[in-house]
Amino acid sequence: MMLGAALLINHAIATTEAPDNAPLLTSYVPLPSPPLFYLGAVLFIVGVIIAALPFFVTIWQEKQEFPNRTLPLVTFGAFITAIIALEALLGGLITYVPTLLWRIGLIEHLDAAWYRQMYWIIGHGSQQINLAAMITVWYFLTHVVGGAEVVRERLSRVAFVLYLFFINMGAAHHLLADPGIHTSWKHWNTSYAVYGAVLASMIHSFAIPAGLEAGRHKRGFGRQGLFGWLWSAPWGNPVFSATALGIILFGFIGGISGVVMGQTQINLTWHNTLAVPGHFHGTVVLGTTLTFMGLVYFALPVLFNRDLVLKPLARLQPYFYAVTMGLATIMMLYLGLLYGVPRRHPSVMSFPGTDFSFATAPPCLLSLALRPSWRLLPEQVSCWLR
């Protein structure tokens, strides 16, 4: 069903003719897309829900057979991920079923503001599936490869539960520049409510390295020096290196940029600039991709009972990917924030004032660029204070 729906969606986009609009970027109403596009979206979502049912049934049978036994942490994380996925998918049905009925004439009017809010339940919620699954894999691979142990398992479970209730609040940052939504709603979702998800991420960011340190010390690794447990980790194993690099780069690039961009005031300066792709390259392209790269390196030899070929290349590959994509991501953030280079445009140089020159930078940054030193000039300090 999912494969057929995907083919139907692409066929609908490829054969779109006026007055319909091909949903190449965001399928917002009242711009009308082909009815087959909405039908394909509905069928695809239903297919994903059907594919998820065996997992939920397995969990239900487990609890029926062993009602007093707690789910292992990794299974618990996968269960929370599945619930977040189901929430996003149901949001997709709430969005696309009425829209399909609107396009075939059974509903006369569809409120555009309502559509946008419903759309981002699946539009952003589908990315939170990646996040929760990625962190679950972090706990799993740091344990089986690095020897990590969970220091406070109950605290890690609480963090996953916080994700369940608050992670999708971050979807509001897609609508912060929307004039049709009340400011109070924007502030509630992007500040107070989303802090629950930020707290969960902070718990995981401390719990996983702490578990790695405790587990390796318990096994007698890296007792020399403050960070011996980290330097002695199996960095030559692509399973561990890909996972560890995913944790580091996601935390320091993707996670921090997302928290900053999600605030109402700052979001207005980031909106529709190249910094937005910079953020989700830091999350999905760096964190999630590297993490699941490590999972594939782990799973293939286990599933097929075969060793990796070209092992030296496999050891180097996560580092090549992490460094190059890290630089690309940082440059997207740099161009978007410093120069306001727009996103969704094929050429950076075609916009006036976006040529790579410090002349367009604010005076504060210009003075720092012309004097790349840790010692600040008095005029720089006064400029920044103003």
Beta strands, then each sheet from edge to edge (+ up, - down):
end
